[in-house]
Every structure is written in structure tokens, then in C-alpha cells.
């Protein structure tokens, strides 16, 4: 399976994006609500329709960037939030990105990548973060699918990917997931190792 831009574009065009909640997830919302610095540079990779970006933009965060390999979800964001800066909506491949951020929000991007890319994902995340930068968000803690996304996994596996590059502050079951995902999500808060 080639999980390229055409694949993801067709998923958005066909509206076969069952992972899309239609709103920001509770664990990420609660994390954002406790952030005081509205000037943090923030990336949401594989952001899709990115209700997280919409929520942060409406809360006054000025440096939120959404990256996606498909153009349709980026256009959806622009249509929903006309004032969102177009320069902060990036169509492209995560692994080609050459920017730096204070915070990266993980919301269903990790599970969309082929599992063979997970060690490379962890390394790339570290390289995109500024000193003292953080990777925060949600990962599935369930087997899920092996032939197509979303690909599942578990805490022990994830720990092995991230431990070389990050201090694991939190990697625990999310207690405030939506009912369908309760008991199947880990909340992560990882700090870049300097």
C-alpha cells in the first residue's frame, strides 16, 4: 500500500476519514488550556482538518502550523477559518520539513504512517523541535489494523522508539478520551533530549 498524497487525498475527497472526530479531542484541549505562552511555535503534522489548530487559533495562539500531504484538509481549514494565515498551512511530506518548533501536537498522524517508519518518525520529531521542545498528544494503545491505517501499537513499543531522543514525561492511558476510544489511547508528553 502506497500511503502517498493521492491515497490521502482520495480519503478526504471520499470522506472516508473515520478517525476525524469533527472537534478537538479532550486530552489535547485540556493540555492546550493550560498553556500560557501564545507565541509558541506549534506544528500539527498530518493535521488533516485540524480542529486543534482551529481551537488554538481562536484562543490567540499566533504561530500554529498545520502540515498535511493532502491539500483538501488544508483547504477545509482555510474555508472554516478564513483568517488563518495561508503561510501556516503547509502541503508537503513531514519527512522533508525543514523548520523548528517549540511544540508538536500528535493527533492520529503516527498511526497513519507505515509502522516501519516509526523509528524515523521519532528521530525526525526530535530534529524538528527546538531545545526544550515537546511532543504532546495521543497515540492508540490497541492492535487496530495491520494492512491499512490506522496502525495500532502499544506503550512498550512506543517507548523503544522515543527513549533515544526524548525524556518520557508522560506516556499513560488517557482518562478523558471520547467513549469510543476510552482505554485505547495513550496521552504522551515527551521532552526533547538535549
C-alpha positions, -999 to 999 in steps of 0.1 A, spaced: 0 0 0 14 34 -10 3 59 16 11 88 -6 -6 122 -13 -30 105 -38 -41 79 -12 -48 105 15 -64 130 -10 -89 103 -20 -97 95 16 -106 132 22 -124 135 -12 -145 104 -4 -150 114 32 -137 81 44 -119 96 74 -134 78 103 -106 89 126 -118 125 122 -136 135 154 -151 167 140 -137 185 170 -107 188 192 -101 158 215 -105 163 252 -69 154 263 -54 178 238 -78 205 246 -70 202 283 -33 204 276 -37 235 254 -59 252 280 -30 252 305 -5 268 281 2 305 288 26 314 261 5 322 230 37 328 209 49 292 210 57 279 175 35 248 172 33 222 145 4 198 139 18 172 114 -5 151 93 -30 175 107 -59 168 84 -89 190 92 -71 201 124 -97 212 149 -67 215 172 -53 243 150 -87 260 149 -91 258 187 -56 272 193 -61 300 166 -93 310 183 -76 311 217 -50 335 204 -20 312 195 -4 330 166 23 306 154 3 274 147 14 255 116 -6 226 100 13 202 77 -5 176 56 4 156 25 -31 162 11 -44 196 0 -82 190 7 -80 192 45 -58 223 43 -84 239 21 -111 228 46 -92 247 73 -89 278 52 -127 276 45 -136 272 81 -111 298 94 -107 325 67 -83 345 89 -59 316 95 -26 325 78 -22 306 45 15 306 50 10 284 81 -9 257 61 18 236 46 12 210 19 41 185 20 58 155 34 66 155 71 100 139 65 110 167 41 101 195 65 129 218 75 116 241 102 118 242 140 91 243 167 86 246 204 57 222 205 44 194 182 9 181 186 4 144 177 -32 136 168 -37 105 146 -5 111 125 17 84 140 -10 57 134 -14 68 98 23 61 89 36 27 80 49 11 112 83 7 95 87 45 96 82 48 134 119 49 143 124 76 116 94 95 129 108 96 164 142 109 151 125 134 128 103 147 156 134 154 177 151 172 149 121 195 144 120 206 180 139 235 195 159 230 227 134 221 255 108 214 228 79 190 235 59 164 216 25 161 231 -7 143 221 -24 109 217 -14 75 204 -35 44 200 -28 17 226 -45 -11 208 -37 -35 180 -61 -19 154 -51 -28 118 -20 -43 102 -30 -40 65 -41 -3 64 -42 28 87 -48 34 114 -20 11 125 -20 2 162 6 -4 188 14 -4 225 33 16 251 63 -8 253 68 -5 215 65 33 216 89 37 245 116 19 224 111 44 196 111 76 217 135 68 245 167 75 225 155 110 216 131 121 243 126 123 281 93 104 286 74 128 310 41 110 304 30 80 284 -1 68 301 -36 58 293 -58 89 286 -85 92 312 -107 117 293 -109 102 258 -141 101 238 -162 70 248 -152 50 216 -115 55 223 -115 52 261 -90 27 272 -74 26 238 -54 59 238 -22 69 255 -15 106 263 21 114 257 42 144 269 78 140 257 107 165 261 135 166 236 168 153 250 194 180 246 
